[in-house]
Each structure stands twice: as C-alpha cells, then as structure tokens.
C-alpha cells in the first residue's frame, strides 16, 4: 500500500508579486527609447484638474465683477458731467399732514444748496449738488391725487415716499401703494417729514420707525430703513442715496424714450415746443409721441437745447448760450401716420345674389315683370328720427338703450331685429337730435329723474344676488315661454367639445371688426422693431427741444402733474384686440361684471374700456380651435383674461383696472396683471345651459320636460348633445305631445333626481374704447362693438 503525501491546495498558498521597479536607470530608459525623443500629448492638460478648476472659478468671478461694473457705469453715465441728465425724484406724500416743500428744503439745507422753482409754485423743482457732482429734479405731488402720483412715478428714477409718524396711512393711501406696485415702482426711499417728529417722544421714535419700516416692507421688501428728515445726518444719507445710488430699472419702460418737459411753449401754427432731457431709449422723429390723457401726435423735428455755460476769460463771467442745432427731422416716407383704424369696405363683405331659378319663380308668382306695390294705407309707417348727416344704413345699426343685448339675454328678450330697419319705418333727419348727440359727447353728468334713479338702484342691488346665482348655477338660464327658443337663441350653436370642435374665427364678424389691425406674426414684428430702435434716433441723456404738431390747447394747460411725453414704437398707434391676464384685487368689494365701465392703465396710456372676461388656459395653450369660455363676472382668486379694443403695445406691459367712484380722485383698484398678446383669432364663447327635468325614467330612456315648450324647438335643437349633472350623455329621440315634452336616450341609467342640460355657445366681442382724461368728459357710450 502506497501512502500519498498530504498537501494543501494551491489557492491557499501565498504568491508574492514579482519585483518591478518604477524607477528605471538612465541607461535602461535610453535603451527603451532607442534614440526617440518623448513628446507631450496635445490632449493631456497643461495643469492638473484641480488647478484648472480653481483658475476657472477665479476667471468666472472676474467676468461677473466686470459685468456688474460695466452695467453700473452704463446706468449712471447719463448723470455724470456738467451737462449730465438730472436724477428725477417723485415726492409722494401718504398722509394729509405732510408738507412736501418742507421735506425738500430739509434735503437742500443739509448741503447748503438752493432749490430753484420751489417758491414759484412750479411742478418741477431743481437742485444742483456740487458735493455729489450731480443735479436733482423733484416732482412733488399733492396728497390724495392718485392719477398725478401714477404719472409722476412713471417718469421718475426714484420715488420718495413720505410717511407720517403720527397719522396712519388711510385706505386711499394703501390703494395708491398697490397701484404704484402694479404699475412698476422705481427705486423707493422712505422717510418721515421733519415737522411731525417734534410731537413724538425721543424714546418712542425708534419703535415708530420700526413700525413704519414693517409697513413699507409689505409693498417693497428691499427697504432696510426709514429715514428721519429732522436729523441732519439722515437728511444727508437720504440725499446721498438719491445722488450717488444707481436707480433700478423698470422693466416695462426699458428701451422706451420719454421726456419730462422742463419748459412748454406754444409756437406758430399750433406747434408745441417741449424742452427736456431724453431718457430711456432713443427718440426718433419718425415715431409718434404720446401725451398722457390727451392722445398721440406727430413730431416735426428735434433740435438741441444745450444749457448756458459760464466763460470767465472772454465773456467776463457771463453766461453764454450755444445756438440750437437741428438733430433730426421727420421723413414722411418712413414716418408713422396718424391712421389708427382701417376704413371698412362694405363691398368686400360676402354678397348674396338670387339665382336665375329664384328670380324666375318670383316673376311667375306675380304674373308680371315687377313686384306690385302695396296698397295705400295697408303699411302704416313709423317715423324714426336720426341725426343729421347720417345715412339710412348707418342709422339702421342704432339700437335704443332699452334694447341692449346684454339686458335682453338676462331678461329673456328678443335677440334678433335689434340692428335692422323695418319696412314700415321712415327715416327723418332731425337737427335737434344731432345737436343733442353732440351735447351728450361733451356733458359728463346727466341728472336722472326719481323713477329712473330708483330703477337703477334696484338693478344694482340685484347684482350681488346675480353673482351668487352665477356661482351656484353657472351659465344656467330659463327657457322663455312667450317666445320660441329657436328665435330667442338663433345666434347660439351647439358644440360637442369646447376645445376641439371646429369654429371659424372669421365667421360672422361684426362690421366694426374690419376697423382693427391684425399681425401675421406678432413675435417676429416685435423682434424687428426692437432691432430697428437700437440704431435710430437721439441717444438718451441729451437735452433737446421737440416740436409737436397738432396739439390741442387743452393739452398744454398747466396741471397738478408735470408735462411728460412718451415716444411710441412703430405700429403702436394702431388699434387691435388686446388681451390681458388679470387677477382681482383682494381688497376690492362688490361684483365686477363683464362690460362694466372701467379705466385701463397700461404703459403710458389710460383708456375707458368695457372689458370682456374669459377663461385663462394654463400654460398659454389655445386648444385646437382657440375657443375660450366667457366669464360673466371677474372672480376672486383666479387668473382671468380681459379683452379690449385698444392701441397696440409691445413688450410685457403691466396693467391695472380701476373703477371710478363718486370722488374722481379716489378710484377703486379692481384688478392688476400683464399684457398677454394681441390675438384677433381668440374666440370668446358665451355659454348658456338650458335645463330640463326627467319626468319619467326607464333605465337609459327618460321623458324630459321644462327644457322646451313647443315641438318646433325640440326639432330645431335635436342634433345637439345632451348631458346630465351626474355625467351621463345622450340625444333627443322624439317629441311627445304639444307642450315641449321629449324622449331622450342616454349612455347609461339615469336618476330621476338628476338634471338634463344642453349647452349653447355664442361668440361675444368687447366694446370700443376711448381715451380717458381727467378734466374731459366721457363721450357717451362710444362706438360699441356688436356681438
């Protein structure tokens, strides 16, 4: 027997790593190279990854620092130098016990500088500060004048808000701050006047300043302190913040020129000469200018207006004025025109002409070549008085106030026939009516009798109940019994789906719709206009005199706010359909209904409008057919689209809707938002829901009543789909009897407690807008757009 030797497995044995030297000798390396020279790869980094990352961070920080420094220099360049543009400061008091003149004098006293114009009761006070090597323009605003405050803040670089340490801010002041916030505030500085601090205990002053800071931070979170103008150190710090700081940019006016009129003179031929410094963007004479509350005007030319300089050597210390130089002049071939609306061509509309068979049938029915006239006395004529100079076709569109379409829909009145002239009606020109219509366009207020006043008061009190009903039963109305539903709702249509069912946006448009303009590609047009603006016009920071043509004498009358003109971009004088996304103010009480008269403020414009509200699709989607549901009221807590007819405006412009009260200087802030787009193909569909009661139910079939009241209406609306509030859908099968009962079949069993509904839609349009003026009167109802 052979005994084998015991041994372990090889895996358990230790195997040492063979020796490999990492440092070869010089001779070994020479043998390996064999005469070749080692060359560094181009892909290998010159420095290590860690070192490169550190260099990249340092380079990025340098670039950011250089960018900030360049932007700061560019923002303050126009304020530097002897002829630098003055810094515009809006002085807005928020309490009635504040004296703006005392506050400005406190700022001038801390540096021993004189304030020009403060004792002459001018709208602009100027001060040159040799210590800070700049000049300031103060634009004071009286207390409780919100429109003047909005106009001044719109053109200012800084806003100095004056708070009272003894009197709380009134609701009107709170509303003013919300309006300034919605419009876009420039750099804000808060302070308390020097005259009111003497009534405050020294120990209580820090608590008062802390409370005021907490209040102002609600509207401007960037505020860090409230200055006390009674202390010379705080006055100096306030002036330093105004004279050395970099004013923040207001987004909506970036690239847009404006000029604060230092002097306004009327020349020959009705030309208005406005002298001031160009601010914002480049000002071109080929573009129109807008004077707030008055309108748009043409610029004939722009001339330089340098300030007088003092020469000691040759003139003996006297001021020498440089001669003005022509800088730019309007070129008629490339300048904008004053045309704001299209001229409607009635012959371009769809024409209907009878066929030969219809004409032959009509002649055979009469037996003669002409249609016989009616017998005398069988067609009594009703005399209808129309203004002088108006044609019968124009007069046929005049609708009496009692036949207003919106009131007819809510009260169940007739829909058709409001805009047609009857055959038994005779037109008579009336000079008195023409004079009365002109008088209505001038008079702003008309005294009502007691009965009409009581009627309007009752209608106004019912608005709250209507708003509650619209929330509980949205869009539901009762079918009228005294008029056929096919006549009452002749202009409505049924849609299977609001988002996908086809709807031609150019179908059955009103005649006034031809007056507006439409963009083929709005985004491309806007991009081209901004590129064109970068190279043309007078650069900002230059003092010029602008010659404006055709300005009415009322526009140059001194008012409570300074005279400011704004340069418009190309096409911004033309009117189209504008859509704004708005949110209702949480402090606004009462109901806000579609087509209620409001004041729309966007950019430099202020218009009287009757907006139409519609549902806002999240994400800006239009759907397959660009149809959006009409909203009867402006609800709280939701984003709504307000549509108006107004001049075009480019850019993301903020907007706000104001409602006039009995006091014209205390308007109510209704909503605020931004400009969305000028989409003329957006269809605002007004929905109504006809409801019926399932009288008898058998599984999927039901007998429905109270939706219609005659068999003809059932046959007319038979193709439209039905639905129930519990989610069933169905169609009308057949009519039962003569009282409007019908049999309907649904996609599933229905409950007798359910409600059968039918949705009908009709496109609606806003009303024509008009310019708002503080001193002017409303020009009546204006040119209203037909639905």
C-alpha positions in Angstrom: 0.0 0.0 0.0 1.4 3.3 -1.1 0.7 6.3 1.2 0.5 9.7 -0.6 1.9 12.8 0.9 -0.6 15.4 2.3 -0.5 18.8 0.7 -2.7 22.0 0.7 -4.5 23.4 -2.3 -2.6 25.9 -4.5 -5.2 28.6 -3.8 -4.2 28.7 -0.2 -0.5 29.2 -1.0 0.9 32.7 -0.8 2.2 34.1 -4.1 4.4 37.1 -3.9 4.3 39.8 -6.5 7.3 39.8 -8.8 9.6 42.8 -8.4 9.0 45.6 -10.9 11.0 48.8 -10.4 9.1 52.1 -11.1 12.4 54.0 -11.4 14.4 52.7 -14.3 18.1 53.7 -14.7 19.2 56.2 -17.3 20.8 53.5 -19.4 17.6 51.4 -19.3 15.5 54.4 -20.4 18.0 55.1 -23.2 17.7 51.5 -24.4 13.9 51.7 -24.4 13.7 55.0 -26.3 16.2 53.8 -28.9 17.0 57.4 -29.9 13.4 58.7 -30.0 12.5 62.0 -28.2 9.4 61.9 -25.9 6.8 64.5 -26.9 3.9 65.6 -24.7 0.4 64.7 -25.9 -1.8 67.6 -27.0 -4.8 66.0 -25.2 -3.1 65.9 -21.9 -3.8 69.1 -19.7 -1.1 71.5 -19.1 -2.0 71.8 -15.5 -3.8 69.5 -13.2 -7.6 69.3 -13.0 -7.7 70.8 -9.5 -5.6 73.7 -10.6 -7.7 74.3 -13.7 -10.9 74.3 -11.7 -9.5 76.9 -9.4 -8.5 79.1 -12.3 -11.9 78.7 -13.9 -13.6 79.9 -10.8 -11.4 82.9 -10.5 -12.0 83.8 -14.1 -15.7 83.5 -13.7 -15.7 85.8 -10.7 -13.7 88.4 -12.6 -16.1 88.2 -15.5 -19.1 88.7 -13.2 -17.4 91.6 -11.5 -16.6 93.2 -14.8 -20.2 92.8 -16.0 -21.6 94.4 -12.8 -19.1 97.3 -13.1 -20.0 97.9 -16.7 -23.7 97.8 -16.1 -23.3 100.2 -13.2 -21.2 102.6 -15.3 -23.8 102.4 -18.2 -26.7 103.0 -15.8 -25.1 106.1 -14.3 -23.2 107.5 -17.3 -26.0 109.9 -18.3 -25.9 111.5 -14.9 -22.2 112.4 -15.0 -20.6 115.6 -16.2 -21.7 119.2 -16.3 -24.4 118.6 -18.9 -25.5 115.3 -17.3 -29.1 114.4 -17.1 -30.8 115.3 -13.7 -32.0 112.5 -11.4 -35.8 112.6 -11.3 -37.3 112.1 -7.9 -41.0 111.7 -7.3 -42.2 113.1 -4.0 -45.4 111.3 -2.9 -47.0 112.0 0.5 -49.1 109.3 2.1 -50.8 111.4 4.8 -52.5 114.7 4.8 -50.3 116.3 7.4 -47.1 116.1 5.3 -45.7 119.2 3.6 -43.6 118.3 0.6 -42.0 121.7 0.4 -40.6 121.4 3.9 -39.1 118.0 3.2 -37.3 119.1 0.1 -36.0 122.2 1.9 -34.6 119.9 4.5 -32.6 118.0 1.8 -31.2 121.2 0.4 -30.3 122.6 3.8 -28.1 119.7 4.7 -25.7 120.6 1.8 -26.4 124.3 1.7 -27.8 124.2 -1.8 -30.6 126.4 -3.2 -33.7 124.7 -4.7 -35.0 126.5 -7.8 -38.7 126.8 -8.5 -39.8 125.8 -5.0 -41.1 129.3 -4.3 -42.6 129.8 -7.7 -45.2 127.0 -7.3 -43.9 125.1 -10.3 -44.4 121.4 -11.0 -40.6 120.8 -11.2 -38.1 121.8 -8.5 -34.4 121.5 -9.4 -31.2 121.4 -7.2 -27.6 121.1 -8.2 -25.4 119.4 -5.6 -21.7 120.3 -6.0 -20.8 117.9 -3.3 -22.1 114.9 -5.2 -21.5 116.5 -8.6 -25.0 115.9 -9.9 -28.3 117.6 -10.2 -31.8 116.5 -9.0 -35.3 117.2 -10.3 -38.1 116.9 -7.7 -41.6 116.3 -8.9 -44.0 117.0 -6.0 -47.5 115.5 -5.9 -50.4 116.8 -3.7 -51.9 114.5 -1.2 -54.9 112.3 -2.4 -54.2 112.7 -6.1 -53.6 109.2 -7.3 -53.6 109.8 -11.0 -50.9 112.6 -10.6 -48.9 110.2 -8.4 -49.0 107.5 -11.0 -48.0 109.9 -13.8 -45.0 111.2 -11.8 -43.8 107.7 -10.7 -44.0 106.6 -14.3 -41.3 109.1 -15.3 -39.1 109.1 -12.2 -35.8 107.4 -11.3 -36.5 107.4 -7.6 -39.7 107.5 -5.5 -39.5 109.3 -2.1 -42.5 108.1 0.0 -43.2 110.4 2.9 -44.9 108.7 5.8 -46.4 110.3 8.8 -45.3 109.1 12.3 -48.5 110.4 13.9 -51.3 109.5 11.4 -51.9 106.1 10.0 -52.0 105.6 6.2 -55.6 105.8 5.0 -57.2 103.2 2.8 -56.8 105.6 -0.1 -53.0 105.7 0.6 -53.0 101.9 0.8 -54.7 101.7 -2.6 -52.2 104.2 -4.0 -49.3 102.0 -2.9 -51.0 98.9 -4.5 -51.5 100.9 -7.8 -47.8 102.0 -7.8 -46.8 98.4 -7.1 -48.9 97.2 -10.0 -47.6 99.9 -12.4 -44.0 99.3 -11.5 -42.1 101.2 -8.9 -38.7 102.8 -9.4 -36.2 102.7 -6.6 -38.1 103.5 -3.4 -36.8 105.6 -0.4 -39.0 106.0 2.6 -38.7 108.9 5.0 -40.7 110.9 7.6 -41.0 114.7 7.4 -39.1 116.9 9.8 -42.2 118.9 11.1 -44.0 115.9 12.6 -41.2 114.5 14.7 -41.4 117.2 17.3 -44.7 115.6 18.6 -43.0 112.2 19.2 -41.2 111.2 22.3 -37.5 110.5 21.7 -37.8 107.1 23.4 -40.8 106.1 21.2 -39.2 107.3 17.9 -37.3 104.0 17.2 -40.4 102.0 17.7 -42.4 104.2 15.4 -39.7 104.0 12.7 -39.6 100.2 13.1 -43.4 100.0 12.7 -43.3 102.2 9.5 -40.5 100.1 8.1 -42.6 96.9 8.6 -45.4 98.6 6.8 -43.4 99.8 3.8 -41.7 96.4 3.5 -45.0 94.8 2.7 -45.1 96.7 -0.6 -41.3 96.9 -1.2 -39.4 94.1 0.6 -36.0 95.6 -0.4 -36.4 98.5 2.1 -33.9 98.4 5.0 -34.7 101.7 6.9 -36.9 104.7 7.1 -35.0 108.0 7.2 -35.8 110.8 9.6 -35.5 114.1 7.8 -35.4 116.0 11.1 -31.9 114.7 11.7 -29.2 116.3 9.5 -27.3 113.0 9.3 -30.4 111.2 8.0 -31.2 114.0 5.6 -27.6 113.8 4.2 -27.9 110.0 3.9 -31.2 110.4 2.1 -29.6 112.9 -0.4 -26.6 110.6 -0.8 -28.9 107.7 -1.7 -30.6 109.9 -4.3 -27.4 111.4 -5.7 -25.0 108.5 -5.7 -27.1 105.4 -6.0 -27.9 103.5 -9.2 -31.6 103.7 -9.9 -33.3 100.4 -10.6 -34.7 99.7 -14.0 -38.4 99.5 -14.5 -38.9 96.6 -16.9 -41.8 97.9 -18.9 -40.1 101.2 -19.9 -36.7 99.7 -20.8 -35.8 100.9 -24.2 -38.7 103.4 -24.4 -37.9 107.1 -24.6 -39.6 109.7 -22.5 -39.0 113.4 -21.8 -40.0 115.4 -18.8 -40.9 118.9 -20.0 -38.8 121.5 -18.3 -40.4 124.2 -20.4 -43.5 124.0 -22.6 -44.3 126.7 -25.1 -46.8 127.1 -27.9 -45.3 128.2 -31.3 -46.7 129.3 -34.6 -49.2 127.1 -36.4 -50.3 125.2 -33.2 -46.8 123.7 -32.7 -45.9 122.8 -29.2 -42.3 123.1 -28.2 -41.2 120.8 -25.3 -37.7 121.1 -23.9 -36.2 118.4 -21.7 -33.7 115.6 -21.5 -34.2 112.4 -23.4 -34.5 109.4 -21.1 -34.9 105.7 -21.5 -34.3 104.8 -25.2 -33.6 106.5 -28.4 -36.1 109.2 -29.5 -36.9 109.3 -33.3 -38.9 112.0 -35.0 -40.3 109.3 -37.4 -42.3 107.8 -34.5 -45.3 109.3 -32.8 -45.3 110.6 -29.2 -48.0 110.1 -26.6 -49.2 112.8 -24.2 -50.9 111.2 -21.3 -54.7 111.7 -21.1 -54.7 113.6 -24.5 -53.5 111.3 -27.3 -50.9 110.7 -29.9 -49.2 113.4 -32.0 -46.7 113.9 -34.8 -43.1 115.2 -34.3 -41.9 117.6 -36.9 -38.3 118.0 -35.8 -35.9 117.7 -32.8 -33.4 120.4 -32.1 -30.6 120.5 -29.5 -31.1 122.7 -26.3 -27.8 123.0 -24.5 -27.6 124.6 -21.2 -25.8 128.0 -20.9 -22.2 127.8 -19.8 -20.1 130.4 -17.9 -16.8 131.5 -19.6 -14.6 133.6 -17.3 -11.8 134.6 -19.7 -13.5 136.0 -22.7 -17.0 136.9 -21.5 -16.1 138.2 -18.1 -18.0 135.6 -16.2 -21.3 135.9 -18.1 -23.5 133.0 -19.3 -23.1 132.1 -22.9 -25.8 130.2 -24.7 -24.9 127.9 -27.5 -27.1 128.0 -30.6 -29.5 125.1 -31.1 -28.7 122.7 -33.8 -31.1 120.6 -35.9 -30.6 117.0 -34.8 -33.3 115.1 -36.7 -36.3 115.8 -38.8 -39.3 113.6 -39.8 -39.0 111.8 -43.1 -42.6 111.4 -44.5 -41.7 108.3 -46.5 -40.6 106.3 -43.4 -42.6 108.1 -40.6 -45.7 106.7 -38.9 -49.0 108.1 -39.9 -51.9 109.1 -37.6 -54.2 106.3 -39.0 -55.3 104.2 -36.1 -58.1 102.2 -37.6 -58.9 100.7 -41.0 -61.5 102.0 -43.3 -64.1 99.3 -43.6 -65.0 98.4 -47.2 -68.6 97.2 -47.3 -68.3 95.9 -50.8 -65.6 93.4 -49.6 -68.1 91.6 -47.5 -69.9 88.4 -48.5 -72.6 89.2 -51.2 -75.7 87.3 -51.8 -77.5 87.3 -55.1 -80.6 85.3 -56.1 -80.2 82.6 -58.7 -82.0 82.5 -62.0 -84.5 79.9 -60.8 -85.4 82.1 -57.8 -85.9 85.2 -60.0 -88.0 83.2 -62.5 -90.1 81.8 -59.7 -90.7 85.2 -58.2 -91.8 86.6 -61.6 -94.1 83.7 -62.3 -95.7 84.1 -58.9 -96.7 87.7 -59.6 -97.6 87.2 -63.3 -95.9 90.5 -64.2 -92.5 91.8 -64.7 -92.4 93.8 -61.5 -93.5 93.2 -58.0 -96.7 95.1 -57.3 -96.6 97.9 -54.7 -98.6 97.6 -51.5 -102.0 99.3 -51.4 -102.1 102.7 -49.9 -102.9 102.6 -46.2 -102.0 98.9 -45.6 -98.5 99.6 -44.4 -98.5 102.3 -41.8 -95.1 104.0 -41.5 -93.4 104.8 -38.2 -91.3 107.9 -38.1 -87.8 107.4 -36.8 -85.6 110.4 -36.2 -81.9 110.2 -36.9 -79.0 112.6 -36.6 -78.3 115.0 -39.4 -75.6 113.7 -41.8 -76.2 110.0 -41.1 -77.2 107.6 -43.9 -80.1 105.1 -43.6 -77.6 102.3 -43.5 -75.8 103.8 -40.6 -79.0 104.6 -38.8 -80.2 101.1 -39.1 -77.5 99.9 -36.7 -78.6 102.4 -34.0 -80.1 100.4 -31.1 -82.2 102.0 -28.4 -80.9 101.8 -24.9 -83.9 99.7 -23.9 -82.9 97.1 -26.5 -79.4 96.5 -25.1 -78.4 93.0 -25.9 -76.9 92.0 -22.6 -80.1 93.1 -20.8 -82.2 91.2 -23.3 -80.3 88.0 -22.7 -80.7 88.2 -18.9 -84.4 89.2 -19.1 -85.3 86.8 -21.9 -85.9 89.5 -24.5 -85.8 89.0 -28.3 -82.4 88.6 -29.9 -82.9 89.4 -33.5 -84.0 92.5 -35.2 -82.1 95.0 -33.0 -80.0 96.2 -35.8 -82.3 96.2 -38.8 -84.7 98.8 -40.1 -88.3 97.8 -40.6 -90.0 98.2 -43.9 -92.7 100.3 -42.3 -90.3 102.8 -40.9 -89.4 106.2 -42.3 -86.2 108.0 -41.7 -86.4 111.7 -40.8 -83.3 113.9 -40.4 -83.5 115.8 -37.1 -81.1 118.7 -36.5 -82.1 118.8 -32.8 -81.2 115.2 -32.4 -77.8 115.9 -34.0 -77.2 118.7 -31.6 -78.3 116.6 -28.7 -75.9 113.8 -29.7 -73.1 116.3 -29.8 -74.1 117.6 -26.4 -74.1 114.1 -24.9 -70.5 113.7 -26.1 -69.4 116.7 -24.1 -71.5 116.6 -20.9 -70.2 114.1 -18.4 -73.1 114.0 -16.0 -76.8 113.9 -16.6 -79.4 114.3 -13.8 -81.9 111.4 -13.7 -85.4 111.6 -12.5 -86.6 109.8 -9.3 -88.2 106.8 -11.1 -85.1 106.1 -13.2 -82.8 106.5 -10.2 -84.9 104.1 -8.2 -84.9 101.6 -11.1 -81.1 101.7 -11.4 -80.7 101.4 -7.7 -82.9 98.2 -7.6 -80.9 96.8 -10.5 -77.6 97.5 -8.7 -78.8 95.8 -5.6 -79.7 92.7 -7.5 -76.1 92.3 -8.8 -75.0 90.6 -5.6 -77.8 88.0 -5.9 -76.9 87.5 -9.6 -73.3 86.9 -8.7 -74.3 84.3 -6.1 -76.6 82.6 -8.6 -73.8 82.6 -11.2 -71.6 80.7 -8.7 -74.2 78.2 -7.6 -75.7 77.6 -11.1 -73.1 78.8 -13.7 -74.5 79.7 -17.1 -78.0 78.3 -16.4 -80.9 80.2 -17.7 -84.7 79.5 -18.0 -86.2 79.0 -21.4 -88.7 81.7 -22.2 -92.3 80.6 -22.7 -93.6 83.6 -24.6 -91.1 83.3 -27.5 -89.8 80.3 -29.3 -86.4 79.1 -28.2 -85.2 78.8 -31.8 -85.9 82.5 -32.2 -84.5 83.5 -28.8 -81.3 81.6 -29.2 -80.9 81.8 -33.0 -77.3 83.1 -32.8 -76.2 80.3 -30.5 -74.7 77.0 -31.6 -74.1 73.6 -30.1 -70.5 72.3 -29.6 -69.6 68.7 -28.9 -66.3 69.9 -27.3 -65.4 73.4 -26.4 -61.7 72.8 -27.0 -61.7 70.6 -30.1 -64.9 71.4 -32.1 -64.2 73.5 -35.2 -65.1 77.2 -35.1 -64.0 79.6 -37.9 -62.6 82.7 -36.3 -63.5 84.9 -39.3 -67.2 83.8 -39.4 -70.0 86.3 -39.0 -67.7 89.1 -37.7 -69.3 92.5 -36.9 -68.9 95.3 -39.4 -66.7 97.3 -37.0 -64.3 94.4 -36.7 -62.9 95.5 -40.1 -61.5 98.6 -38.4 -58.8 96.9 -36.4 -55.4 95.6 -37.5 -54.1 92.1 -37.4 -50.5 90.8 -37.2 -49.3 87.9 -39.4 -46.5 87.1 -36.9 -46.6 89.4 -33.8 -43.4 87.9 -32.2 -41.4 88.5 -35.4 -42.7 92.0 -35.8 -41.8 92.9 -32.2 -38.3 91.5 -32.6 -37.7 93.5 -35.8 -39.0 96.7 -34.2 -36.6 96.4 -31.2 -33.7 95.8 -33.5 -34.6 98.8 -35.6 -34.8 101.0 -32.5 -31.2 100.3 -31.4 -29.7 102.4 -34.3 -32.2 105.2 -35.0 -33.0 108.3 -33.0 -31.5 110.7 -30.4 -29.4 108.9 -27.8 -30.6 109.2 -24.1 -29.1 111.9 -21.9 -29.2 114.8 -24.4 -31.2 117.9 -23.8 -33.4 118.7 -26.8 -36.5 120.7 -27.9 -39.2 118.6 -29.5 -41.6 120.3 -32.0 -45.0 118.5 -31.8 -47.7 119.2 -34.3 -51.5 119.5 -33.9 -51.6 119.6 -30.1 -54.9 120.9 -28.7 -54.7 123.9 -26.4 -56.1 121.8 -23.5 -53.0 119.6 -23.7 -50.6 122.4 -22.8 -52.6 123.8 -19.9 -50.6 123.5 -16.6 -51.9 120.7 -14.4 -51.1 119.2 -11.0 -48.6 116.8 -12.6 -45.5 117.7 -14.8 -45.8 117.6 -18.6 -44.3 114.3 -19.8 -44.3 112.9 -23.3 -43.5 109.3 -24.2 -42.1 108.1 -27.5 -44.1 105.3 -29.1 -42.7 102.4 -31.1 -43.7 101.6 -34.7 -47.4 100.5 -35.1 -48.3 101.4 -31.5 -50.8 103.9 -32.7 -52.9 101.3 -34.5 -55.8 99.6 -32.7 -56.4 95.9 -32.4 -57.7 93.3 -29.9 -55.6 93.2 -26.7 -55.7 90.5 -24.1 -54.5 91.0 -20.6 -54.1 88.4 -17.8 -55.5 90.0 -14.7 -56.1 89.0 -11.1 -58.7 90.7 -9.0 -57.6 92.8 -6.1 -58.3 91.1 -2.8 -59.4 94.5 -1.2 -62.0 95.1 -3.9 -65.5 94.6 -2.8 -68.7 94.2 -4.8 -69.3 92.5 -8.1 -67.3 93.2 -11.3 -69.3 92.2 -14.3 -68.2 91.8 -17.9 -68.6 95.0 -19.9 -68.8 97.2 -16.8 -67.1 100.6 -17.5 -63.5 100.6 -16.1 -60.3 102.6 -16.6 -57.5 100.5 -18.1 -53.9 101.7 -17.4 -51.1 100.1 -19.3 -47.8 101.7 -20.3 -48.3 105.4 -20.7 -51.9 105.0 -21.8 -55.1 105.4 -19.8 -58.4 104.4 -21.5 -62.1 104.0 -20.7 -62.9 100.4 -21.6 -65.7 97.8 -21.2 -63.6 94.6 -21.0 -64.9 91.1 -21.7 -63.6 88.4 -19.4 -62.8 84.9 -20.4 -61.2 81.7 -19.0 -57.4 81.6 -18.9 -55.9 78.4 -20.2 -52.9 77.4 -18.0 -49.6 77.4 -19.9 -50.9 79.7 -22.6 -52.4 76.9 -24.6 -55.0 77.8 -27.2 -56.5 74.3 -27.8 -57.4 73.0 -31.2 -59.8 75.8 -32.0 -58.7 78.7 -29.8 -62.1 78.9 -28.1 -62.3 80.2 -24.6 -65.2 80.3 -22.2 -66.8 83.7 -21.5 -66.9 84.7 -17.8 -69.8 86.8 -16.6 -68.0 88.1 -13.5 -64.4 88.7 -12.5 -64.0 86.2 -9.7 -61.6 86.4 -6.7 -58.6 84.1 -6.6 -58.5 83.2 -10.3 -56.5 84.4 -13.3 -58.8 85.8 -16.0 -58.2 87.2 -19.4 -59.6 90.7 -20.1 -60.1 91.5 -23.7 -60.5 95.1 -25.0 -60.1 97.1 -28.2 -57.1 99.4 -27.7 -53.9 100.7 -29.3 -51.1 98.1 -29.7 -48.4 97.9 -27.1 -45.2 95.8 -27.4 -43.4 94.1 -24.5 -44.6 92.7 -21.2 -46.6 95.7 -20.1 -48.2 95.8 -16.6 -51.8 96.8 -16.5 -54.4 97.6 -13.9 -58.2 98.1 -14.0 -59.7 101.0 -12.0 -63.3 101.8 -11.2 -64.4 105.3 -10.8 -66.3 106.4 -7.7 -68.2 109.5 -6.8 -65.0 111.2 -6.0 -62.9 111.2 -9.2 -59.6 111.4 -7.1 -60.3 108.1 -5.2 -60.7 105.4 -7.8 -61.0 101.8 -6.7 -58.4 99.3 -7.8 -60.3 96.4 -9.3 -57.6 94.1 -10.8 -53.9 94.1 -11.9 -52.0 92.0 -14.4 -49.9 92.0 -17.5 -50.3 92.2 -21.3 -50.6 88.8 -22.9 -51.0 89.1 -26.7 -53.0 90.9 -29.5 -54.7 87.7 -30.8 -57.6 88.6 -33.1 -58.5 85.0 -33.6 -59.2 84.3 -30.0 -62.9 83.3 -29.8 -64.7 84.2 -26.6 -67.7 81.9 -26.4 -70.6 82.8 -24.1 -72.2 79.6 -22.8 -75.8 79.2 -21.7 -77.2 76.0 -20.3 -80.9 75.0 -20.8 -82.1 72.7 -18.1 -84.9 70.1 -18.1 -86.5 67.8 -15.6 -86.6 64.0 -16.2 -90.4 63.4 -15.8 -90.3 59.7 -16.3 -87.3 57.4 -16.3 -86.9 53.8 -17.7 -83.3 52.6 -17.5 -81.4 54.6 -20.2 -84.5 56.4 -21.6 -86.2 59.4 -20.0 -89.1 61.7 -20.7 -87.8 65.3 -20.2 -89.9 68.4 -19.7 -89.5 72.1 -19.0 -86.5 72.5 -21.4 -88.7 73.5 -24.3 -92.3 74.4 -24.6 -93.3 73.6 -28.2 -92.4 70.7 -30.6 -90.7 73.1 -33.2 -88.0 74.0 -30.7 -87.4 70.3 -30.0 -86.9 69.5 -33.7 -84.6 72.6 -34.1 -82.3 71.6 -31.2 -82.5 67.8 -31.8 -78.9 67.4 -33.2 -77.3 68.9 -30.1 -75.9 66.5 -27.5 -77.5 66.4 -24.0 -75.7 65.8 -20.7 -76.7 65.4 -17.1 -75.1 66.8 -13.9 -74.2 63.3 -12.9 -72.1 62.7 -16.0 -74.4 61.0 -18.5 -74.6 62.0 -22.2 -77.4 61.4 -24.6 -79.5 62.7 -27.5 -83.1 63.7 -28.2 -85.1 60.8 -29.8 -88.5 62.2 -30.5 -91.0 64.9 -29.4 -94.0 63.9 -27.2 -97.2 66.0 -27.3 -97.5 69.7 -27.9 -96.2 71.1 -24.6 -92.5 70.6 -25.2 -92.0 67.1 -23.7 -89.5 64.8 -25.5 -87.9 61.4 -25.1 -84.1 61.2 -24.7 -81.8 58.3 -24.7 -78.5 58.3 -22.6 -75.4 56.2 -22.4 -76.3 54.7 -19.1 -79.1 54.6 -16.5 -80.1 58.0 -15.1 -81.6 59.0 -11.8 -84.9 60.9 -11.6 -83.2 63.3 -9.2 -80.7 64.2 -12.0 -80.9 67.3 -14.2 -80.8 67.2 -18.0 -78.8 70.0 -19.6 -78.0 71.4 -23.1 -75.1 73.8 -23.7 -75.3 76.5 -26.4 -72.5 78.9 -27.3 -72.2 82.3 -29.0 -69.2 84.5 -29.7 -69.1 87.8 -27.9 -66.9 90.9 -28.5 -65.8 93.8 -26.3 -66.9 97.4 -26.8 -64.9 100.2 -28.4 -62.5 102.1 -26.0 -61.9 105.8 -25.8 -59.2 108.0 -24.3 -59.5 108.9 -20.6 -59.0 112.5 -19.5 -59.0 113.9 -16.0 -60.7 117.2 -16.9 -62.5 115.9 -20.0 -65.9 114.3 -20.1 -66.9 110.9 -21.2 -68.0 110.8 -24.8 -71.2 108.8 -24.2 -71.3 105.1 -24.9 -68.8 105.4 -27.8 -68.6 103.1 -30.8 -69.7 99.8 -29.3 -68.8 96.6 -31.0 -71.7 94.3 -31.9 -71.8 90.7 -30.7 
